[in-house]
Amino acid sequence: MADYKDKPLICIDFDGTIAQYDGWKGIGVFGEPLPGVAAALARLRDSFRYQICVFTTRGEVDAIRDYLKRNCIPFDYINDAPVMDGQNPGKPPAKYFIDDRAVRFEGSWTRVMRQIEELDEIEMTRNGAAYHVGITDEPAPELPTHACQCGCTTDEASGYVPRYAMKSYGYSLTKDKATGESTWKAIGEAPPVVVSEPESCWCGRELESKGSPDFIGDDVNTMPVCTMHYSCPVHGQYYDKPRGIAISGKARSGKSTLTDMLIKAFPSPSSWHEESIATPLKIEWFKTNCVERFAMGEVADIVSEVNRLKLSDPKVRPGLIVLGQMRRAQDPDYWLKQLPLGEGAIVSDCRFKNEFEYLQQHGFYMIRVNATADTRAARGQMDIDDSSETELDDPEIQWDKVIDNDSTFLVLADNADDVVRKVRRLG
């Protein structure tokens, strides 16, 4: 194992970042793990070779350690690390800090202050303070009960008022220098609202308007209009560029090889990386069947152990199938929701129609890799009569690209280069 000095450190907050958090409940009271956190930290540790330091204001280190082990969340240190010894006793010399309360500094204090103002505004409006004018005698604005179907809602239950909506109604956020409190202040007649109207999605389909009638009026100069109310009928709100790539194909059709080619073909530095729908399934199975080994230190690296689990292994396949079907019965998209599907994700194992639809609706460029039964048999794989192998054989499914992989390695590499060129051009 490499010395810790050879591996960069990444510091990650606990409450609200690793564990769900909706306010202090007491010492040792932790929320459930956030979806995708175990898989993401496992990948940071195993693939990106980071040391993980859980950096939290909580002092109950032993309880947090037990929580992380119980939930199979990889970590190396808690509130301490060898690199903090000697000349670094204070703030850890981490390459990155991940925190739900972080504000990124990029050389401009003006930008930082704007971010803090907006964050304070969101917190204040969620608590209902947006309806209180405060230092002025102006009445609170009358706002529609439903702002926009895209999610920018204004209702009494949440108390959330979008910033642009308040400005459109003639109010701006003003901070009282004496008290430091931020309040809404009338600024006079409502300014015109600039509405950008994109023409089409990156896939070429015409965008649809999703605005609600009580929000978008006849006169766009007086009614606030959210630009996010535009939507592609296929890719939803992700119409500006492909968010990721998803690959489907039968066993030994070349999905993994294509994934490796794509990652290498994107110019460096690149954020493109592999994600597998099977990873959270394997991790949950491992937590159920091997958690004691992990907690006792017999398993040092959960990712290495999970990667050794083969879906075809007769010792684990029945359990994986049962667990997978049980979770999908609860929610067809359960395993997809566990994945960190940020920009640059290449999902290498899209097998079912709901997975296809979910990824497509989240802006993924969809690829089908085909290979004949003879080709796959020559690669050591006979046909499998299983829905995971056949459900996406439907010829009516519209793929962004179909690759026939019955030829040479170089032909597949040319196809990978073509995908990269197209995705970069669309982005």
C-alpha positions in Angstrom: 0.0 0.0 0.0 1.3 3.5 -0.9 2.5 5.7 1.9 -0.1 8.2 3.1 2.2 11.0 1.8 1.8 9.7 -1.7 -2.0 9.9 -1.6 -3.9 13.2 -1.5 -6.3 14.0 1.3 -10.0 14.9 0.9 -12.0 16.2 3.8 -15.7 15.5 3.9 -18.3 16.9 6.3 -20.6 14.5 8.2 -24.0 16.0 8.9 -25.9 16.9 5.7 -23.1 15.5 3.5 -22.7 11.9 4.5 -25.7 11.6 6.8 -29.1 13.2 6.4 -29.5 16.1 8.7 -32.6 18.2 9.6 -31.3 19.8 12.7 -29.5 18.8 15.9 -31.2 15.9 17.7 -28.6 15.1 20.3 -25.2 13.4 20.8 -25.0 10.2 18.9 -28.2 10.7 16.9 -27.4 10.5 13.2 -29.6 10.5 10.1 -29.6 7.8 7.5 -26.8 7.7 5.0 -27.5 10.0 2.0 -28.2 8.1 -1.3 -25.0 7.3 -3.2 -22.6 8.3 -0.5 -21.1 4.9 0.1 -20.5 4.3 -3.7 -19.1 7.8 -4.2 -16.6 7.6 -1.3 -15.7 4.1 -2.3 -14.8 5.3 -5.8 -12.9 8.3 -4.4 -10.8 5.9 -2.3 -10.3 3.1 -4.7 -10.3 4.6 -8.1 -9.1 8.2 -7.4 -6.8 7.0 -4.6 -7.8 9.6 -2.1 -7.4 9.4 1.7 -10.8 10.2 3.2 -10.9 12.3 6.4 -14.4 12.8 7.9 -14.1 16.3 9.2 -16.9 17.3 11.5 -17.7 19.6 14.5 -19.1 16.5 16.3 -16.9 15.1 19.0 -18.3 11.6 19.2 -15.6 10.1 17.1 -16.2 6.5 18.2 -19.9 6.7 17.5 -19.2 8.1 14.0 -16.7 5.4 13.3 -19.2 2.7 14.3 -21.8 4.4 12.1 -19.5 4.5 9.1 -18.5 0.9 9.5 -22.1 -0.3 10.1 -23.2 1.4 6.8 -20.0 0.3 4.9 -19.0 3.9 4.2 -15.3 4.0 3.4 -13.0 6.3 5.4 -9.5 6.6 6.7 -9.6 9.2 9.5 -12.1 11.2 11.6 -11.1 14.7 12.5 -7.4 13.7 12.3 -4.9 12.5 9.8 -1.1 11.8 9.8 -0.5 14.8 7.5 -1.9 17.0 10.4 1.0 16.1 12.6 4.1 18.3 13.0 3.8 21.5 10.9 0.1 21.0 10.1 -1.7 20.8 13.4 -4.6 23.0 12.4 -6.7 22.9 9.2 -6.0 19.7 7.3 -3.9 20.2 4.1 -6.7 18.6 2.0 -6.9 18.9 -1.8 -10.7 19.2 -1.6 -13.3 20.0 1.1 -16.8 18.7 0.6 -19.4 20.3 2.8 -23.1 21.2 2.4 -22.3 24.6 4.0 -19.3 25.5 1.8 -19.0 28.6 -0.4 -16.4 28.3 -3.1 -13.9 31.1 -3.4 -12.7 31.7 -7.0 -10.8 35.0 -6.6 -13.7 37.3 -6.3 -15.1 38.5 -2.9 -18.0 40.2 -4.8 -19.0 36.8 -6.1 -18.7 35.2 -2.6 -20.9 37.9 -1.0 -23.5 37.4 -3.7 -23.5 33.7 -3.0 -23.9 34.2 0.7 -26.7 36.7 0.1 -28.5 34.2 -2.1 -28.0 31.4 0.4 -29.3 33.6 3.3 -32.2 34.6 1.1 -33.2 31.0 0.4 -32.9 30.1 4.1 -34.9 33.1 5.1 -37.7 32.6 2.5 -38.0 28.9 3.4 -38.8 30.1 6.9 -41.5 32.3 5.7 -39.6 35.6 6.2 -40.0 36.6 2.5 -43.5 37.7 3.3 -42.3 40.1 6.0 -41.2 43.5 4.6 -39.5 44.5 7.8 -37.8 47.9 7.7 -40.4 49.4 5.2 -44.1 50.0 5.6 -44.8 48.6 2.2 -47.3 45.7 2.1 -46.0 42.2 1.3 -46.4 41.4 -2.4 -49.3 39.3 -3.5 -47.8 36.3 -5.2 -49.4 33.4 -7.1 -49.9 30.3 -5.1 -48.1 28.2 -7.7 -45.2 29.7 -9.6 -44.0 27.2 -12.2 -44.4 23.6 -12.9 -40.6 23.2 -13.2 -40.4 23.3 -9.4 -40.0 27.0 -8.7 -43.0 27.1 -6.5 -44.5 29.7 -4.2 -46.8 28.3 -1.6 -47.8 28.9 2.0 -46.6 25.4 3.0 -42.9 25.9 2.0 -42.8 29.7 2.2 -40.3 29.6 -0.6 -40.3 32.5 -3.0 -37.9 32.5 -6.0 -35.6 35.4 -6.1 -36.5 36.3 -9.6 -40.2 36.3 -8.7 -39.8 38.8 -5.9 -37.8 41.1 -8.1 -40.4 40.8 -10.8 -43.0 42.0 -8.4 -41.0 45.0 -7.5 -39.1 43.9 -4.4 -35.4 43.4 -3.7 -33.6 41.9 -0.7 -32.1 44.7 1.5 -29.8 44.2 4.5 -30.3 46.5 7.5 -26.7 47.6 8.4 -27.7 48.2 12.0 -29.3 44.8 12.7 -27.8 42.8 9.9 -31.2 41.4 9.1 -32.2 40.9 5.4 -35.7 42.0 4.4 -37.7 42.6 1.3 -38.0 46.2 0.3 -40.2 47.7 -2.4 -38.2 49.1 -5.3 -41.1 50.6 -7.2 -42.7 49.4 -10.5 -41.9 45.9 -11.5 -39.0 45.7 -14.0 -39.4 43.9 -17.3 -38.6 40.2 -17.2 -36.1 39.0 -19.8 -37.2 35.7 -21.1 -34.7 33.5 -23.0 -36.4 31.2 -25.4 -34.1 28.2 -26.4 -35.2 26.7 -29.7 -34.4 23.0 -29.4 -32.7 20.3 -27.3 -29.2 19.0 -28.1 -31.0 16.0 -29.5 -32.7 18.2 -32.1 -36.2 17.9 -30.6 -38.3 21.0 -30.2 -38.7 22.2 -26.6 -42.1 22.3 -24.9 -43.4 24.9 -22.5 -44.2 23.6 -19.0 -45.3 26.9 -17.4 -48.6 26.9 -15.5 -51.4 29.2 -16.7 -51.6 31.1 -13.4 -47.9 31.9 -13.6 -47.3 32.9 -17.2 -49.7 35.7 -18.2 -50.4 37.4 -21.5 -48.0 40.2 -20.6 -44.5 38.9 -19.9 -43.4 42.3 -18.9 -45.3 42.1 -15.6 -45.5 38.4 -14.9 -42.3 36.6 -13.9 -41.3 33.8 -16.2 -38.9 31.1 -15.3 -36.6 30.0 -18.2 -36.5 26.5 -16.7 -40.1 25.9 -17.7 -38.8 24.8 -21.1 -38.4 21.0 -21.4 -37.4 18.5 -24.0 -40.1 15.8 -24.4 -37.3 13.2 -24.0 -34.5 14.7 -22.0 -36.6 17.0 -19.7 -34.7 20.0 -18.4 -31.3 18.7 -19.5 -31.7 20.2 -23.0 -28.5 22.3 -23.1 -26.0 19.4 -23.5 -25.6 15.7 -22.8 -25.1 15.2 -19.1 -23.6 11.7 -19.4 -23.4 8.6 -21.5 -25.2 5.3 -20.9 -24.3 2.1 -22.6 -26.5 -1.0 -23.1 -25.7 -4.4 -24.6 -25.7 -8.1 -24.0 -22.9 -9.8 -22.1 -19.6 -9.8 -24.0 -21.0 -7.3 -26.5 -18.2 -4.9 -25.6 -19.8 -2.5 -23.1 -16.8 -2.4 -20.7 -14.3 -2.1 -23.5 -16.2 0.8 -25.0 -16.4 2.5 -21.6 -12.7 2.3 -21.1 -12.1 3.7 -24.6 -14.5 6.6 -24.0 -12.8 7.6 -20.8 -9.4 7.6 -22.5 -10.7 9.4 -25.6 -11.9 12.5 -23.8 -9.2 15.1 -23.7 -7.3 15.3 -20.3 -8.1 16.7 -17.8 -11.5 15.1 -18.0 -14.4 14.6 -15.6 -15.7 11.6 -17.5 -15.8 8.4 -15.4 -17.5 5.1 -15.1 -20.6 4.4 -12.9 -22.3 1.0 -12.6 -25.9 0.4 -11.6 -24.7 -2.9 -10.1 -22.3 -1.1 -7.6 -24.9 0.0 -5.1 -26.6 -3.4 -5.4 -23.3 -5.1 -4.6 -22.6 -2.7 -1.7 -26.0 -3.3 -0.1 -25.7 -7.1 -0.5 -22.2 -6.8 1.1 -23.5 -4.8 4.0 -26.1 -7.5 4.7 -23.9 -10.5 4.3 -20.4 -9.3 5.2 -20.7 -6.3 7.5 -19.2 -8.1 10.5 -16.0 -8.9 8.5 -15.8 -5.2 7.5 -16.5 -3.9 11.1 -13.8 -6.3 12.5 -11.2 -5.1 10.1 -11.0 -8.3 8.1 -12.0 -6.3 5.0 -9.8 -3.2 4.6 -11.3 -1.9 1.4 -15.0 -2.4 0.6 -14.5 -1.4 -3.0 -12.0 -4.1 -3.7 -14.2 -6.7 -2.1 -17.3 -5.4 -3.9 -15.5 -5.4 -7.2 -14.6 -9.1 -6.7 -18.3 -9.9 -6.6 -19.4 -11.2 -10.0 -23.1 -11.1 -11.0 -22.6 -14.5 -12.5 -21.0 -16.1 -9.4 -23.4 -18.9 -8.3 -22.5 -18.2 -4.6 -23.8 -14.6 -4.7 -26.0 -14.4 -7.8 -29.2 -15.7 -6.1 -28.9 -13.2 -3.3 -28.2 -10.4 -5.6 -31.2 -11.2 -7.8 -33.5 -11.4 -4.7 -32.2 -8.1 -3.3 -32.4 -6.4 -6.7 -36.0 -7.5 -7.4 -37.1 -6.6 -3.8 -35.8 -3.1 -4.1 -37.2 -2.6 -7.7 -40.6 -3.8 -6.4 -40.5 -1.0 -3.9 -39.3 1.5 -6.5 -38.3 0.6 -10.1 -35.7 3.4 -10.0 -34.3 2.5 -6.5 -30.8 1.5 -7.7 -30.5 4.4 -10.1 -31.3 6.8 -7.3 -28.3 5.5 -5.4 -25.9 6.5 -8.2 -24.0 9.8 -8.2 -25.2 10.8 -11.7 -23.3 14.0 -12.0 -21.9 15.4 -15.3 -19.4 13.1 -16.9 -20.9 9.8 -15.7 -20.6 6.9 -18.1 -23.1 4.2 -17.0 -21.8 1.0 -18.4 -24.7 -1.4 -17.6 -28.1 -0.1 -18.7 -30.3 -3.3 -18.8 -33.9 -2.4 -18.3 -36.5 -0.1 -19.9 -37.0 1.9 -16.7 -33.2 2.4 -16.5 -33.2 3.6 -20.2 -36.0 6.0 -19.6 -34.6 7.3 -16.3 -31.1 8.0 -17.8 -32.6 9.4 -21.0 -34.8 11.8 -19.0 -31.7 12.9 -17.1 -30.0 14.0 -20.2 -27.8 11.0 -21.0 -26.6 10.1 -24.5 -27.8 6.6 -25.0 -25.7 4.0 -26.8 -26.5 0.4 -27.8 -23.7 -2.0 -28.5 -24.7 -5.0 -30.5 -22.8 -8.2 -31.2 -24.1 -11.4 -32.8 -24.6 -14.6 -30.8 -21.6 -16.2 -32.6 -19.4 -13.3 -31.8 -20.3 -13.3 -28.1 -19.9 -17.1 -28.0 -16.4 -16.7 -29.4 -15.7 -14.3 -26.6 -16.8 -16.9 -24.1 -20.5 -16.0 -23.5 -23.5 -18.0 -24.6 -27.0 -16.4 -24.8 -28.7 -15.9 -21.4 -32.5 -16.2 -21.2 -33.0 -13.4 -18.7 -34.9 -10.1 -18.9 -31.7 -8.2 -18.0 -30.3 -9.5 -21.3 -33.4 -9.2 -23.5 -35.6 -6.3 -22.3 -33.8 -3.7 -24.3 -33.9 -5.7 -27.6 -37.0 -3.8 -28.5 -36.5 -2.3 -32.0 -38.8 0.6 -31.2 -36.3 2.0 -28.7 -34.6 5.1 -30.1 -30.9 5.1 -29.3 -28.7 8.1 -29.9 -26.1 5.7 -31.4 -26.0 2.0 -32.3 -22.6 0.3 -32.6 -22.2 -3.1 -34.2 -19.3 -4.7 -32.5 -18.6 -7.8 -34.6 -15.4 -6.4 -36.1 -12.0 -5.4 -34.8 -10.8 -3.5 -31.7 -9.8 -0.6 -34.0 -13.3 -0.3 -35.4 -14.7 -0.1 -31.9 -12.1 2.6 -31.1 -13.2 4.6 -34.1 -16.7 4.4 -32.8 -15.6 5.6 -29.4 -13.8 8.6 -31.0 -16.9 9.4 -33.0 -19.0 9.4 -29.8 -16.6 11.7 -28.0 -16.5 14.2 -31.0 -20.3 14.3 -31.1 -20.8 14.7 -27.3 -18.2 17.5 -27.2 -19.8 19.2 -30.1 -23.3 19.0 -28.5 -21.9 20.3 -25.2 
